[in-house]
Amino acid sequence: MSDKVKPRISRGLRDLMPQQVLARQWMIDTIRSVYERYGFLPIETPAVEYLDVLLGSQAGDEASKSIFRVANPEDEALGLRFDLTVPLARVVAQAKQHLTRPFRRYQVAPVWRGDKPDKGRYREFTQFDLDSVGTKPPLADTEIMAGMCDTLRALGVPSYRVRYSSRAVLNVLLTYAGIPAAHAADVFRVLDKLDKVGLEKVRLELTEGYVDASGDPIRGLGLEVAQVDKIAAYLTIPAEDRGTTLEAVMKLFHGTDGADDALAVVAAIHGHLEALGYGNDQVVLDPSIARGLAYYTGPVFEAILPDAPQFGSVFGGGRYDGLVQRFSGEAVPAVGASIGVDRLLAALEHLEAVRAPKSTAKVLVTRMDHRMDRDYLALAYELRAAGINTELYLGNAKAVGKQLKYADRWEIPLALLYGEDEKAREVVQLKDMDAGRRQAEQLEGRDEWLAARPGQREVARTDLVATVRSLLDEIAAG
């Protein structure tokens, strides 16, 4: 026998257990239903892209440095996708004859980044994107933000806040502060850290740099203090009321080149949001929003959860009008947003807002008498053939009580009990586990419990499927 291989997993990766997968699937199904309500269509792209497609994709140096390189038998230069937006831009350029514009798509898939692993931060994670390609602002951008709001509401998030700004407005900020456009990507990358590190450290990184808590040196950009003061004046504009914030930004940038055109788009989005009824408790204009990826060209936005601020941005995106042009030479306007599925799911779990079941089964067929296994198989397959998720108990417990505890543990709504007596009388016993638990709490002792059989009802064998469907509908309705 060969030497044992030590079971292990690469740093920054993880296994997902059934409960985690079910919770994730509930979340993905909920998100998909919202996106399809808006008319977005699904696509899928390979996990592996040519390295030159990923490198220089205007995502910035940070993303380029984190790409996982992979090899194929042909020894081509390849990498794992680090987001779903760059592959979309490649698809739009490559298959334009097959795509009618405007093209509105959604995609859910894993992505990989070689970032430093941390608590809640993995090198493989799932994103769920929605994008409009071939659409100009401000309507398309408004729809993406409305989709973000509707998605978070559908997921049952207790409270959320979508914050938006614009890269075009940030470009005006550079002009206002006297910073050359060539430094834009580096400056915006630092501004994107504001929520994480605070204004003082952002100031330091924009100027002389500092040493972080782990002892790593953070190189400064070498900007002048007077320039950073102007940036700080913009970043500290209050973001509580969209109209008031917009007025303050207009006042700050009055007379600055490009300000009128950039702010006109932001103002139009504000007006559309007002018309749709999204108030300041849902969407705010926040000057501090920058977004880290360098390919954004216009409005940018992200969602945070005020009740779970430690999770940071759980949903974000923006306009990227130049990304498709890199592949085709054709200027194609586009805007989109992405959910960090793993991060948002962790936040929902923290908020106790996950509504996912513990099991896929709706019925557990118990085995009261192992000599009747063929009968139990037939019962289970009859329910499955009718489209009802059914598990046949395959454990070692012979006592029905222990089998019912198994159903209770996995929150399986119904248990089916069937023995020699039921077979002779052509009936089955169905037990509503939740109702049984509630009723049992009100009973005094074992004798009373045995007499009442809480949550249990006897039905004709021929009525099994119809009765199970009816009971499951009642349970689902609450």
ZIJO-V448128 format. One record per pair of residues at least 12 apart in sequence whose C-alpha atoms are under 7 Angstrom apart, sorted by sequence separation. I is the first residue (numbers start at 1). J is the second residue. If there is no record, write none. Layout:
# ZIJO-V448128
{{I;J} {I;J}}
This chain:
# ZIJO-V448128
{{67;79} {68;80} {112;124} {190;202} {208;220} {289;301} {303;315} {321;333} {380;392} {417;429} {67;80} {111;124} {112;125} {205;218} {207;220} {208;221} {302;315} {303;316} {320;333} {321;334} {416;429} {417;430} {110;124} {111;125} {205;219} {206;220} {207;221} {208;222} {302;316} {320;334} {416;430} {440;454} {67;82} {110;125} {111;126} {205;220} {206;221} {207;222} {301;316} {302;317} {319;334} {320;335} {365;380} {415;430} {416;431} {439;454} {110;126} {111;127} {204;220} {205;221} {206;222} {207;223} {301;317} {319;335} {414;430} {415;431} {439;455} {109;126} {110;127} {206;223} {207;224} {300;317} {301;318} {318;335} {319;336} {414;431} {415;432} {108;126} {109;127} {300;318} {318;336} {414;432} {415;433} {436;454} {108;127} {109;128} {299;318} {300;319} {317;336} {318;337} {413;432} {414;433} {436;455} {108;128} {298;318} {299;319} {317;337} {413;433} {435;455} {436;456} {107;128} {108;129} {298;319} {316;337} {317;338} {413;434} {107;129} {296;318} {297;319} {298;320} {315;337} {316;338} {433;455} {106;129} {107;130} {296;319} {297;320} {315;338} {316;339} {432;455} {106;130} {296;320} {297;321} {315;339} {431;455} {432;456} {105;130} {106;131} {203;228} {295;320} {314;339} {315;340} {408;433} {431;456} {51;77} {105;131} {314;340} {362;388} {363;389} {364;390} {365;391} {366;392} {367;393} {430;456} {431;457} {50;77} {51;78} {104;131} {105;132} {362;389} {363;390} {364;391} {365;392} {366;393} {429;456} {430;457} {50;78} {51;79} {83;111} {104;132} {242;270} {295;323} {361;389} {362;390} {363;391} {364;392} {365;393} {429;457} {430;458} {49;78} {50;79} {57;86} {82;111} {103;132} {104;133} {314;343} {360;389} {361;390} {364;393} {429;458} {48;78} {49;79} {81;111} {82;112} {102;132} {103;133} {314;344} {361;391} {368;398} {428;458} {429;459} {48;79} {49;80} {81;112} {82;113} {102;133} {103;134} {427;458} {428;459} {48;80} {49;81} {54;86} {80;112} {101;133} {102;134} {311;343} {368;400} {427;459} {428;460} {47;80} {48;81} {101;134} {102;135} {427;460} {428;461} {47;81} {426;460} {427;461} {426;461} {311;347} {366;403} {242;280} {241;280} {308;347} {240;280} {245;285} {45;87} {242;284} {241;284} {242;285} {364;407} {68;112} {240;284} {68;113} {239;284} {67;113} {68;114} {239;285} {66;113} {67;114} {239;286} {66;114} {364;412} {66;115} {178;227} {363;412} {366;415} {177;227} {237;287} {362;412} {363;413} {364;414} {365;415} {366;416} {368;418} {369;419} {359;410} {361;412} {362;413} {363;414} {364;415} {365;416} {366;417} {368;419} {235;287} {358;410} {359;411} {362;414} {363;415} {364;416} {365;417} {177;230} {234;287} {235;288} {358;411} {359;412} {177;231} {173;231} {43;105} {41;104} {42;105} {43;106} {44;107} {40;104} {41;105} {42;106} {43;107} {40;105} {41;106} {42;107} {40;106} {176;253} {176;256} {383;465} {172;257} {172;258} {172;259} {169;259} {169;262} {168;262} {169;263} {192;289} {192;290} {191;290} {192;291} {192;292} {188;290} {189;292} {188;292} {12;117} {13;122} {185;294} {12;122} {13;123} {12;123} {13;124} {34;151} {31;151} {161;281} {162;282} {163;283} {164;284} {165;285} {161;282} {162;283} {163;284} {164;285} {165;286} {160;282} {161;283} {162;284} {163;285} {164;286} {165;287} {163;286} {167;290} {30;154} {165;289} {30;155} {164;289} {138;265} {142;269} {27;155} {167;296} {168;297} {138;268} {142;272} {167;297} {168;298} {138;269} {142;273} {167;298} {166;298} {167;299} {166;299} {167;300} {165;299} {166;300} {164;299} {165;300} {164;300} {165;301} {164;301} {163;301} {164;302} {162;301} {163;302} {162;302} {163;303} {162;303} {161;303} {162;304} {160;303} {161;304} {160;304} {161;305} {160;305} {159;305} {160;306} {159;306} {159;307} {144;336} {144;337} {141;335} {157;353} {136;333} {156;353} {134;332} {135;333} {134;333} {135;334} {133;333} {134;334} {133;334} {132;334} {133;335} {132;335} {131;335} {132;336} {131;336} {130;336} {131;337} {130;337} {129;337} {130;338} {129;338} {128;338} {129;339} {127;338} {128;339} {127;339} {128;340} {127;340} {128;341} {126;340} {127;341} {126;341} {126;342} {125;342} {120;343} {93;324} {92;324} {60;293} {59;293} {60;294} {89;323} {90;324} {93;327} {59;294} {89;324} {93;328} {58;294} {59;295} {58;295} {90;327} {24;345} {26;356} {23;354} {23;356} {22;356} {22;357} {19;358}}
